[in-house]
Amino acid sequence: MTLLMIALGGAIGAPLRYLADRAVTARHDSVFPWGTFAVNATACLALGFASAFALPEWAAGLVVTGLLGALSTYSTFGYETFRLIGVRARFLALANAVASVAAGLGAFALGGAVARVFGV
């Protein structure tokens, strides 16, 4: 059952990640990977919120591992950071690495704090 929920969450999260990335990227005329940055920060925020709940195994598989795991993407973050280095945008590569990690950790903490405000 849990494996099926993970697959279902991934089937929702992966296209959602692609569509959100494309929507954000279309609004920015920059080599900076705003789409991946926004999607990863959003997934971290949602993960921080979800982690405050005592989810049953199937629900954690659906939401945390499946949906949010497919929504966020460390591999694309790494690829785009090295792509920036390859086009000699070293400052943007460093900014992407630092800002992505800071935004991810901050968003996770914020998500957990919001959950606690709601008494979870």
VOGU-3710 file (C-alpha; in Angstrom, 3 decimals, decimal comma):
1> mtllmialgg> 0,000/0,000/0,000  2,770/2,447/0,938  4,667/1,790/-2,291  1,506/2,513/-4,278  1,017/5,789/-2,374  4,620/6,806/-3,075  4,096/6,109/-6,782  0,838/8,079/-6,784  2,461/11,031/-5,009  5,373/10,955/-7,438
11> aigaplryla> 2,985/10,826/-10,379  1,397/14,033/-9,101  4,578/15,764/-7,909  6,732/15,278/-11,007  4,394/16,969/-13,515  3,534/19,616/-10,920  7,248/20,346/-10,558  7,678/20,638/-14,322  4,665/22,938/-14,760  5,615/25,152/-11,811
21> dravtarhds> 9,222/25,394/-13,035  8,096/26,372/-16,534  5,609/28,949/-15,193  8,229/30,645/-13,010  10,974/30,467/-15,637  8,697/32,025/-18,274  8,360/35,113/-16,075  12,096/35,721/-15,641  14,555/36,766/-18,311  17,630/35,460/-16,507
31> vfpwgtfavn> 20,078/32,572/-16,599  19,442/32,123/-12,865  17,298/29,001/-12,336  14,351/30,732/-10,653  11,965/27,883/-11,428  13,992/25,236/-9,629  14,729/27,645/-6,792  11,031/28,406/-6,279  9,915/24,778/-6,547  12,555/23,539/-4,103
41> ataclalgfa> 11,816/26,278/-1,555  8,083/25,572/-1,821  8,642/21,846/-1,341  10,796/22,543/1,731  8,078/24,798/3,169  5,467/22,075/2,633  7,810/19,422/4,046  8,380/21,498/7,181  4,623/21,819/7,593  3,954/18,133/6,908
51> safalpewaa> 6,703/16,997/9,279  4,773/18,450/12,202  2,013/15,885/11,666  2,089/12,301/12,907  1,205/10,881/9,500  0,481/7,201/9,029  3,029/5,399/6,861  0,858/5,431/3,731  0,148/9,187/4,055  3,815/10,021/4,646
61> glvvtgllga> 4,643/7,945/1,569  2,050/9,791/-0,503  2,835/13,329/0,638  6,427/13,395/1,881  8,247/10,788/-0,181  6,042/10,781/-3,282  4,591/14,246/-3,835  7,222/16,438/-2,162  10,090/14,156/-3,154  9,094/14,459/-6,801
71> lstystfgye> 8,281/18,156/-6,486  11,717/19,075/-5,193  14,814/18,184/-7,125  18,351/18,177/-5,828  19,732/16,766/-9,058  18,365/19,641/-11,145  19,701/22,104/-8,566  23,155/20,536/-8,956  22,938/20,438/-12,740  21,826/24,065/-13,028
81> tfrligvrar> 24,513/25,239/-10,609  27,218/23,541/-12,691  25,609/24,839/-15,894  26,029/28,366/-14,525  29,703/27,651/-13,901  29,974/26,328/-17,459  28,662/29,590/-18,943  31,040/31,537/-16,701  28,293/32,871/-14,448  30,264/31,918/-11,351
91> flalanavas> 28,682/34,516/-9,099  25,204/33,257/-10,029  26,340/29,660/-9,438  27,554/30,555/-5,959  24,436/32,624/-5,298  22,253/29,702/-6,418  24,061/27,263/-4,120  24,007/29,521/-1,067  20,506/30,919/-1,595  18,990/27,515/-2,375
101> vaaglgafal> 20,363/25,903/0,772  19,419/28,914/2,921  15,947/29,172/1,391  15,353/25,437/1,754  16,352/25,335/5,413  14,521/28,573/6,174  11,374/27,423/4,379  11,444/24,098/6,217  11,719/25,886/9,568  8,962/28,317/8,593
111> ggavarvfgv> 6,674/25,462/7,553  7,204/23,766/10,911  6,576/27,036/12,743  3,337/27,622/10,845  2,180/24,111/11,728  2,910/24,766/15,409  0,923/28,025/15,273  -2,055/25,980/14,126  -1,529/23,664/17,088  -0,257/20,657/15,212
//
